[in-house]
Amino acid sequence: LTKLQPDAVEAWQILIRQQLRDRSALKAALDSAQRANAANPDNGPLLELLGQVQLAMGDANQALSTFNKMAAVMPQSAQPLVLVADAHLANKDKPAALQAIKKALALQPDHPRALETFVGLELESGQTKEVMDIARKLQSTKATQLRGLALEADVESWRKNWDGAVAVYRKALELQPASAFAIKLHRNLLAAKRDGEARQFSTNWQSRYP
């Protein structure tokens, strides 16, 4: 199909993804991605796949160039900037990665990968203020309130403010009784040496959600 229809974008995507999953087929994936992009210039999804193949082959500089081109093609999307950050991290350039991630979050404050990368970089360097600022900004909107609470609780836990983390995880559980929040709440109760509360919470949780 890709030979017969060079502009069949979905067919190219399927083929490249299949090849990308097989480490022994990376050269074939690169060839496919290059052909697909030649036939379909300035196509964001195909540029993303080309950059991913280049990154998988260890060519972070080429991937960075490709993801920057993708960012130019999709200026209102946070995804290309997250990929730019990935390429910078592959080059061990954390300041440049952080700059790209901040641009991504400016476009989409609740982008999951952008948040994950941003938090990881900031906590790694011991910085929490900007993370907490973003967490509280997310909490101000109903659609992103839960994500903001989870982020704030994770930071409080990282700070070893166990009681603070417990309080925020409880708020998150009120909005969504997710097992991930329950596990973290229980873990922080134990860390805070509130063993009785931890046992009671575990009993109640297992009773409600067997």
N, C-alpha and C positions, 0 to 999 in steps of 0.2 A: 504493500500500500504506500509506504513512504517513497519507494522508487517511482511509482506511478503518479503520485500526487505530492509533489514537494511542498505544497502549501497546506497540507493536511496536519495542522498543528497538533490536534489531539493524538493522532497516530504517532507523531514524533515523540510526544510526551510519554506515551505508553512505552514505546521502544526504549527511550533513553533511561527511563526509571527502571525498566527490567535489567538493562545492562549495568546500571549504576549499582544495583543490589549485588551484582557478582563482581568481586574484586578482580577476578581474572579477565573480566570483560571491559575494564576501564578504558583501554585504548579504543575499543569499538564504540564505547559510549561517547568518548571525546570526538571521534569521527562523526558519529550521528549528530551530536550536539552542534558541531561546527557546520555540518550540512544543513541542519534544520534552521540555524540562525542565518545562514547565507540565503536560504530560500524565503525566510520570514524575518527580515530585519526589523529591529526595534520592537520585538515581541517580548514583553516582560517575563512571562512564564518560561519561555525558551531560553532567555538570557539567564534566568535563575538556574535552570538545569545545567547550562554550560558552566556557570560559575561553580556549581556544586561538584561537577565532574572534575574541574580544574583543582578544586580544593582537595577532593579525594585523592588526586594524583600528586598532591604535595606542592602544587604550583600556586602558592598563596598570592603572589604578585599578579599573575594573570587573572586569578579569581577576583582580586580586588578591582582590577580594571573592568572586568565584566559586570561586577555588582555596582560599580559606580555608573556604568552606562545604564544599567537597569534603573538606578535611582533617578537618572536624568529622564528616562522614558516614563517613569511613574513617580513624579515629584510629590504627589499627595499621599503616597503610600509609605507606611513605616517599614514594611517588610524588606525592601532593598537595603535600607540603612542598617537593619539588624544583620543582614548578610555581609554588608561592608564591615561591621564590627567583628563578625566571625573571621573574616579574612585578616583583619588587623591582629586579632588574637592569635591566629595561626602564625603570624609574623612576630608574635610576642611584643606587639606595640599596644600596650594597655591604654595609654593616654588617648591615642587615636580611636581605639575601640570605644572608650567611654564617651568621647565627643560624638561619635556616630550614634551611639545608643541614646544620648540625650536629645539628639535631633529626631530620632525615631519616636521617643516618648512625647516630644513636643507635638508631633502629628497625631499620635494615638497613645494617650496616657495609660491605657489598660492593655496594651499589646503584651500578651503573655511572655513571648520569648524576649522582648525588649526589657520587660520588668525583671525577668529571671537573670538576664545578663547584667543589667544595671545593679541589681542588689548584690550579685556575686562579686562584681568589681568593687563596689563601695565597701562592702563588709570586709573584703580581703585587705583593703587598705585602712580599715578601722573607721571609716566614715559612715555615719548613720543619719546625720541631719537631713540631707537631701532625700534619703529614702523615706524618712518619716514625713517629710513635707509632701512627697508624692502619695504616701499612704493616706494621709488626711485629706488630700485633694480628691482622691478616689472615693473616700467615704462621704464626700459632700454630694455625690450623685447616686441616686437609688440604683441605677443600673450597674454601678461599679463599687457600691458600698461594701459588698462581701469581699471582693478582692482587696480592697483597702484595709479592711479589718484583718484579713489573713496576713497581709504584708506587715502591718503594725505589730501583730502578735509575734510573728517570726523574728522581727528585729528586737523586740523586748526579750524574747527567749535567747537570742544571740548575745544580748547585753547581760544575760543571766539575771534579769529582772523577772524572776519566776512569777511573783505575784501579779505583776503588771501583765505578763503574757497570759496568765490564767484568766484574768478579768476580760481581756480582749477576745480570747478564744471562746469564752462563754457567750459573748455578744455574737460572735460569728455562728455559733451553734444555734442560737435563737433564730437566726435568719435561715440557716440551712443545716439540718442535722447530718452532716457528712462525717463519715468514719475518720477521714484524715484529720479533721479538727478534733474529734473525740480522742484520738490517739495522742495528739500533741497536748491537749488539755491534761490528759492523765499523766503524761510524761512530765509536764511542768509542775503539776501538783506534787508528784514524787520529789522532783528537784527542790521544791520549796519546803520539803519535809512536812507536807500536809497529807500524811499517809492515810489517815482516817477518811478525809474527804476523797482521796483517790480511790479507796476501796468502795466507798458509797457510790461514787460516780460510776465506777466500773459495773457495780451491781445493777444500778438503775439503767445504765445504757444497755447492758445485755438483756435486761428484762424487756425494755422497749423495742430493741432491735436485735432479736435473737439470731 
